[in-house]
């Protein structure tokens, strides 16, 4: 169950998911689904800075797997272990 978030540094807004993201997680984060003019896809955003989003996801059991910077954008990849047996 990977979760990817990205943001401009420190202040937000923070993009927390795409149109295929788990609606219950997006609801927990208080995210709003938007489609930018000219895009054929939707994204979920919150006004909170990344630190607060990462804290909320940590409480849900997500852990940071990697983080990188792309220009003025920061990207975190998170993972949550599941108890599903293979």
DSSP file (Angstrom, degrees, kcal/mol; ACC not computed):
  #  RESIDUE AA STRUCTURE BP1 BP2  ACC     N-H-->O    O-->H-N    N-H-->O    O-->H-N    TCO  KAPPA ALPHA  PHI   PSI    X-CA   Y-CA   Z-CA
    1    1 A X              0   0    0      0, 0.0    79,-0.5     0, 0.0     2,-0.1   0.000 360.0 360.0 360.0  74.7    0.0    0.0    0.0
    2    2 A X        -     0   0    0     77,-0.2     2,-0.4    60,-0.0    77,-0.2  -0.428 360.0-166.4 -74.8 149.4    2.3    2.8   -1.1
    3    3 A X  E     -A   78   0A   0     75,-2.1    75,-3.1    -2,-0.1     2,-0.5  -0.996   2.2-164.8-134.0 128.1    1.4    6.4   -0.5
    4    4 A X  E     +A   77   0A   0     -2,-0.4     2,-0.4    73,-0.2    73,-0.2  -0.953   8.7 178.0-116.8 131.6    3.3    9.2   -2.3
    5    5 A X  E     +A   76   0A   0     71,-2.1    71,-2.9    -2,-0.5     2,-0.3  -0.963   1.0 179.9-126.5 149.0    3.1   12.9   -1.2
    6    6 A X  E     +AB  75  15A   0      9,-2.4     9,-2.8    -2,-0.4     2,-0.3  -0.993   5.0 163.9-147.9 158.4    4.8   15.9   -2.6
    7    7 A X  E     -AB  74  14A   0     67,-2.0    67,-3.3    -2,-0.3     2,-0.2  -0.978  44.2 -92.6-159.4 159.7    4.9   19.6   -1.8
    8    8 A X  E  > S-A   73   0A   0      5,-0.8     4,-0.9    -2,-0.3    42,-0.3  -0.618  79.2 -66.5 -73.7 152.1    6.7   22.8   -2.3
    9    9 A X  T  4 S-     0   0    0     63,-0.9     2,-2.4    -2,-0.2    -1,-0.1  -0.100  95.7 -31.4 -54.5 132.3    9.1   23.1    0.6
   10   10 A X  T  4 S+     0   0    0      1,-0.2    41,-0.2    -3,-0.1    -1,-0.2  -0.119 126.7  57.1  69.0 -39.2    7.7   23.6    4.2
   11   11 A X  T  4 S-     0   0    0     -2,-2.4    -1,-0.2     1,-0.2     3,-0.1   0.755  84.1-178.4-104.0 -24.2    4.4   25.5    3.6
   12   12 A X     <  -     0   0    0     -4,-0.9    -1,-0.2     1,-0.3     2,-0.2  -0.431  63.1-157.9  90.5-175.6    2.2   23.5    1.2
   13   13 A X        -     0   0    0     33,-0.6    -5,-0.8    35,-0.2     2,-0.5   0.545  52.8-152.4 -64.5 162.6   -0.2   23.0   -0.3
   14   14 A X  E     -BC   7  46A   0     32,-2.5    32,-2.2    34,-0.2     2,-0.6  -0.945   9.4-142.5-115.5 124.7    0.7   19.3   -0.2
   15   15 A X  E     +BC   6  45A   0     -9,-2.8    -9,-2.4    -2,-0.5    30,-0.3  -0.761  24.9 173.7 -84.0 122.9   -0.4   16.9   -2.9
   16   16 A X  E     -     0   0A   0     28,-2.5     2,-0.3    -2,-0.6   -12,-0.2   0.457  51.9 -11.3-115.3  -2.8   -1.3   13.7   -1.1
   17   17 A X  E     - C   0  44A   0     27,-1.1    27,-2.9   -14,-0.1    -1,-0.2  -0.985  54.9-114.9-179.3 170.5   -2.8   11.4   -3.7
   18   18 A X  E >   - C   0  43A   0     -2,-0.3     3,-2.1    25,-0.3    25,-0.2  -0.505  54.4 -79.0-111.7-174.4   -4.1   10.8   -7.2
   19   19 A X  T 3  S+     0   0    0     23,-1.1    24,-0.1     1,-0.3    14,-0.0   0.654 129.1  53.8 -63.1 -15.2   -7.5    9.8   -8.5
   20   20 A X  T 3  S+     0   0    0     22,-0.2    -1,-0.3     2,-0.1     3,-0.1   0.365  82.0 122.3-100.2   4.0   -6.9    6.2   -7.5
   21   21 A X  S <  S-     0   0    0     -3,-2.1     2,-0.3     1,-0.1    -4,-0.1  -0.269  78.9 -87.8 -67.6 153.6   -5.9    6.9   -3.9
   22   22 A X    >>  -     0   0    0      1,-0.2     4,-2.1     2,-0.1     3,-0.6  -0.463  33.6-146.5 -62.5 117.5   -7.8    5.2   -1.1
   23   23 A X  H 3> S+     0   0    0     -2,-0.3     4,-2.3     1,-0.2    -1,-0.2   0.811  96.2  57.6 -59.6 -31.0  -10.8    7.5   -0.3
   24   24 A X  H 3> S+     0   0    0      2,-0.2     4,-2.1     1,-0.2    -1,-0.2   0.883 108.3  45.9 -69.1 -36.0  -10.7    6.7    3.4
   25   25 A X  H <> S+     0   0    0     -3,-0.6     4,-2.1     2,-0.2    -2,-0.2   0.918 112.7  50.2 -69.0 -43.1   -7.1    7.9    3.7
   26   26 A X  H  X>S+     0   0    0     -4,-2.1     5,-2.7     1,-0.2     4,-0.6   0.885 111.3  49.4 -62.5 -38.3   -7.9   11.0    1.7
   27   27 A X  H ><5S+     0   0    0     -4,-2.3     3,-0.8     3,-0.2    -1,-0.2   0.918 108.8  52.1 -65.5 -44.0  -10.8   11.7    4.0
   28   28 A X  H 3<5S+     0   0    0     -4,-2.1    -2,-0.2     1,-0.3    -1,-0.2   0.872 111.1  47.8 -59.1 -38.2   -8.6   11.2    7.1
   29   29 A X  H 3<5S-     0   0    0     -4,-2.1    -1,-0.3    -5,-0.1    -2,-0.2   0.620 111.5-122.7 -78.3 -12.4   -6.1   13.7    5.7
   30   30 A X  T <<5 +     0   0    0     -3,-0.8    -3,-0.2    -4,-0.6     2,-0.1   0.814  52.7 168.6  73.9  30.3   -8.9   16.2    5.0
   31   31 A X      < -     0   0    0     -5,-2.7     2,-0.4    -6,-0.2    15,-0.2  -0.427  27.9-144.8 -80.8 150.8   -7.9   16.2    1.3
   32   32 A X  E     -D   45   0A   0     13,-2.6    13,-2.4    -2,-0.1     2,-0.5  -0.941  15.5-128.6-114.1 138.9   -9.9   17.8   -1.5
   33   33 A X  E     +D   44   0A   0     -2,-0.4     2,-0.3    11,-0.2    11,-0.2  -0.735  34.6 174.7 -88.9 127.1   -9.9   16.3   -5.0
   34   34 A X  E     -D   43   0A   0      9,-3.3     9,-2.8    -2,-0.5     2,-0.5  -0.943  25.3-154.2-132.7 153.2   -9.2   18.7   -7.8
   35   35 A X        -     0   0    0     -2,-0.3     7,-0.2     7,-0.2     2,-0.1  -0.977  22.8-137.5-126.0 116.4   -8.6   18.6  -11.5
   36   36 A X    >   -     0   0    0     -2,-0.5     3,-2.5     5,-0.4     5,-0.2  -0.462  35.9 -91.3 -72.7 142.8   -6.5   21.4  -13.0
   37   37 A X  T 3  S+     0   0    0      1,-0.3    -1,-0.1    -2,-0.1     3,-0.1  -0.309 114.9  20.1 -54.3 127.3   -7.7   22.9  -16.2
   38   38 A X  T 3  S+     0   0    0      1,-0.3     2,-0.3    -3,-0.1    -1,-0.3   0.205  99.8 111.0  94.9 -14.4   -6.1   21.1  -19.1
   39   39 A X    <   -     0   0    0     -3,-2.5    -1,-0.3     2,-0.1    -4,-0.0  -0.681  55.9-154.9 -91.0 146.9   -5.3   17.9  -17.1
   40   40 A X  S    S+     0   0    0     -2,-0.3     2,-0.3    -3,-0.1    -1,-0.1   0.012  76.0  62.8-105.2  26.4   -7.1   14.6  -17.7
   41   41 A X  S    S-     0   0    0     -5,-0.2    -5,-0.4   -23,-0.0     2,-0.3  -0.951  73.5-129.0-143.9 161.5   -6.4   13.4  -14.2
   42   42 A X        -     0   0    0     -2,-0.3   -23,-1.1    -7,-0.2     2,-0.3  -0.790  15.8-163.9-113.1 156.6   -7.3   14.4  -10.6
   43   43 A X  E     -CD  18  34A   0     -9,-2.8    -9,-3.3    -2,-0.3     2,-0.5  -0.958  17.6-128.3-134.9 154.3   -5.2   15.0   -7.6
   44   44 A X  E     -CD  17  33A   0    -27,-2.9   -28,-2.5    -2,-0.3   -27,-1.1  -0.896  30.8-177.7-103.2 134.0   -5.9   15.3   -3.8
   45   45 A X  E     -CD  15  32A   0    -13,-2.4   -13,-2.6    -2,-0.5     2,-0.3  -0.933  14.5-166.7-129.3 152.1   -4.5   18.3   -2.0
   46   46 A X  E     -C   14   0A   0    -32,-2.2   -32,-2.5    -2,-0.3   -33,-0.6  -0.929  24.8-134.3-127.7 158.4   -4.4   19.6    1.6
   47   47 A X  S    S+     0   0    0     -2,-0.3   -32,-0.1   -34,-0.2   -16,-0.0   0.607  75.9 101.8 -85.4 -12.6   -3.4   23.0    2.8
   48   48 A X  S    S-     0   0    0    -34,-0.1   -34,-0.2     1,-0.1   -35,-0.2  -0.319  80.7-104.5 -71.3 153.0   -1.3   21.7    5.6
   49   49 A X    >>  -     0   0    0    -37,-0.1     4,-1.5     1,-0.1     3,-0.9  -0.364  36.1-103.3 -71.7 159.8    2.5   21.5    5.3
   50   50 A X  H 3> S+     0   0    0    -42,-0.3     4,-3.3     1,-0.2     5,-0.3   0.834 116.6  64.4 -53.7 -37.9    4.1   18.1    4.7
   51   51 A X  H 3> S+     0   0    0      1,-0.2     4,-1.9   -41,-0.2    -1,-0.2   0.899 105.4  44.3 -55.9 -43.0    5.3   17.7    8.3
   52   52 A X  H <> S+     0   0    0     -3,-0.9     4,-2.0     2,-0.2    -1,-0.2   0.873 113.8  50.1 -70.7 -36.7    1.7   17.6    9.5
   53   53 A X  H  X S+     0   0    0     -4,-1.5     4,-2.5     2,-0.2    -2,-0.2   0.929 110.7  49.5 -65.1 -44.7    0.7   15.2    6.7
   54   54 A X  H  X S+     0   0    0     -4,-3.3     4,-2.2     1,-0.2    -2,-0.2   0.878 108.9  53.2 -62.5 -37.7    3.6   12.9    7.5
   55   55 A X  H  X S+     0   0    0     -4,-1.9     4,-1.8    -5,-0.3    -1,-0.2   0.922 110.0  47.6 -61.8 -44.4    2.6   13.0   11.2
   56   56 A X  H  X S+     0   0    0     -4,-2.0     4,-0.9     1,-0.2    -2,-0.2   0.916 112.6  48.1 -63.4 -43.6   -1.0   11.9   10.3
   57   57 A X  H  <>S+     0   0    0     -4,-2.5     5,-2.5     1,-0.2     3,-0.4   0.856 107.5  56.8 -67.1 -33.9    0.2    9.1    8.0
   58   58 A X  H ><5S+     0   0    0     -4,-2.2     3,-1.5     1,-0.2    -1,-0.2   0.906 103.4  53.8 -60.8 -42.0    2.7    7.9   10.7
   59   59 A X  H 3<5S+     0   0    0     -4,-1.8    -1,-0.2     1,-0.3    -2,-0.2   0.754 105.4  54.8 -64.9 -23.5   -0.3    7.5   13.1
   60   60 A X  T 3<5S-     0   0    0     -4,-0.9    -1,-0.3    -3,-0.4    -2,-0.2   0.501 127.2-100.0 -85.9  -4.9   -1.9    5.4   10.5
   61   61 A X  T < 5S+     0   0    0     -3,-1.5    20,-0.5    -4,-0.3     2,-0.2   0.493  75.4 141.3 100.4   4.2    1.1    3.1   10.3
   62   62 A X      < -     0   0    0     -5,-2.5     2,-0.4    18,-0.2    -1,-0.3  -0.562  32.3-161.0 -79.0 145.7    2.8    4.4    7.2
   63   63 A X  E     -E   79   0A   0     16,-2.5    16,-2.3    -2,-0.2     2,-0.3  -0.971  24.7-107.9-126.9 142.8    6.6    4.7    7.2
   64   64 A X  E     +E   78   0A   0     -2,-0.4    14,-0.3    14,-0.2     3,-0.1  -0.529  33.5 175.8 -69.5 128.0    8.8    6.8    4.9
   65   65 A X  E     -     0   0A   0     12,-3.6     2,-0.3     1,-0.4    13,-0.2   0.773  65.5 -10.4 -99.7 -40.1   10.7    4.6    2.5
   66   66 A X  E     -E   77   0A   0     11,-1.5    11,-2.7     2,-0.0    -1,-0.4  -0.982  54.4-162.9-155.8 163.4   12.4    7.3    0.5
   67   67 A X  E     +E   76   0A   0     -2,-0.3     2,-0.3     9,-0.2     9,-0.2  -0.987  14.9 166.3-149.5 143.2   12.5   11.1    0.0
   68   68 A X  E     -E   75   0A   0      7,-2.3     7,-2.9    -2,-0.3     2,-0.4  -0.970  29.6-122.0-151.2 164.8   13.9   13.3   -2.8
   69   69 A X  E     -E   74   0A   0     -2,-0.3     2,-0.5     5,-0.2     5,-0.2  -0.934  16.7-172.9-111.7 137.5   13.9   16.8   -4.2
   70   70 A X  E >   -E   73   0A   0      3,-3.5     3,-2.1    -2,-0.4     2,-0.3  -0.895  65.7 -59.0-128.3  99.2   12.8   17.6   -7.7
   71   71 A X  T 3  S-     0   0    0     -2,-0.5    -1,-0.0     1,-0.3     0, 0.0  -0.500 121.6 -17.3  62.2-124.2   13.4   21.3   -8.4
   72   72 A X  T 3  S+     0   0    0     -2,-0.3   -63,-0.9    -3,-0.1     2,-0.4   0.254 123.3  94.5 -93.2  11.0   11.4   23.2   -5.8
   73   73 A X  E <   -AE   8  70A   0     -3,-2.1    -3,-3.5   -65,-0.2     2,-0.4  -0.855  60.2-153.6-108.8 138.5    9.3   20.1   -5.1
   74   74 A X  E     -AE   7  69A   0    -67,-3.3   -67,-2.0    -2,-0.4     2,-0.4  -0.905  11.7-163.2-107.7 139.4    9.9   17.5   -2.3
   75   75 A X  E     -AE   6  68A   0     -7,-2.9    -7,-2.3    -2,-0.4     2,-0.4  -0.986   6.4-172.1-128.6 129.3    8.6   14.0   -2.7
   76   76 A X  E     -AE   5  67A   0    -71,-2.9   -71,-2.1    -2,-0.4     2,-0.5  -0.955   8.8-156.8-116.5 138.8    8.1   11.3    0.0
   77   77 A X  E     -AE   4  66A   0    -11,-2.7   -12,-3.6    -2,-0.4   -11,-1.5  -0.975  18.0-173.5-113.4 126.9    7.3    7.7   -0.7
   78   78 A X  E     -AE   3  64A   0    -75,-3.1   -75,-2.1    -2,-0.5     2,-0.3  -0.821   8.4-162.8-119.8 157.9    5.6    5.9    2.2
   79   79 A X  E     - E   0  63A   0    -16,-2.3   -16,-2.5    -2,-0.3     2,-0.4  -0.992   5.6-158.7-140.0 146.0    4.6    2.2    2.8
   80   80 A X        -     0   0    0    -79,-0.5   -18,-0.2    -2,-0.3     2,-0.1  -0.991  22.7-127.9-126.3 124.4    2.3    0.5    5.2
   81   81 A X        -     0   0    0    -20,-0.5     2,-0.3    -2,-0.4    -2,-0.0  -0.407  23.8-152.9 -65.9 142.6    2.7   -3.2    6.0
   82   82 A X        -     0   0    0      2,-0.1    -1,-0.0    -2,-0.1     0, 0.0  -0.814  18.8-134.5-113.8 160.4   -0.4   -5.2    5.7
   83   83 A X        +     0   0    0     -2,-0.3     2,-0.2     2,-0.1    -2,-0.0   0.288  61.4 130.9 -95.1  10.2   -1.3   -8.4    7.5
   84   84 A X        -     0   0    0      1,-0.1     2,-0.3     2,-0.1    -2,-0.1  -0.465  52.8-138.8 -66.5 128.3   -2.5  -10.1    4.3
   85   85 A X              0   0    0     -2,-0.2    -2,-0.1     1,-0.1    -1,-0.1  -0.685 360.0 360.0 -86.7 142.1   -1.0  -13.6    3.9
   86   86 A X              0   0    0     -2,-0.3    -1,-0.1     0, 0.0    -2,-0.1   0.455 360.0 360.0 -82.1 360.0    0.3  -14.6    0.4
